[in-house]
Amino acid sequence: MTPIIRTIDLWKEYNPIEKHSPPALRGTNLDVGAGEIIALYGKSGSGKTTLLNLLAGLDHPTRGRVEVEGRDLESLGEGGRNHLRRERLGFVFQFFNLLPTLTVFENVFLSLELVGRPDPGAVHQALKAVGLEGKEARFPHELSGGEQQRVAIARAFVKEPAIILADEPTGNLDTRTGDQVLALLTGR
């Protein structure tokens, strides 16, 4: 069976001309099967976010290959990568990336609009699942860091993507809420 995500000899160098600048990734090989949950651990600066950005096609490898659902991301081109992200991936960014001029509801709803499935009921369900029921009309600046993180999580899973990539999804959450979010992300 073909892995849903595969990296082959993946390298990322941010300053390839500079001899003393170590690569963020060196020859990373990874196979992730459908339904698998993978957690990356490592100290700050060890390449975790870099790897996630490469898996999502948000950045380009220096060398090597990333395949998602059997498709080489580089061969898809920018339009193909945008389509893949919109239709098949959910991404929880480390710094949330909420649109400041949109309400909580609108930030999550936008994810569904982009895939052509505008369903207000699904937005309300997603926000309830992350404990933000009643905060739909608030703007990101009116929320705590943990609440913003939960909006980002709701936005990632509301469209029921095949793959969710999450960069420190519980980093701003208390233990109880973090456990709830992990259960939600893992389908437990």
Salt bridges, closest charged atoms under 4 A:
ASP31 OD1 - ARG6 NE 2.97
ASP59 OD1 - LYS12 NZ 3.26
GLU67 OE2 - ARG65 NH2 2.86
GLU69 OE1 - ARG71 NH2 3.02
GLU69 OE2 - ARG88 NH2 2.52
GLU74 OE2 - HIS60 ND1 2.75
GLU78 OE1 - ARG81 NH2 2.90
GLU78 OE2 - ARG85 NH2 3.28
GLU136 OE2 - HIS124 ND1 3.49
GLU147 OE2 - LYS135 NZ 2.23
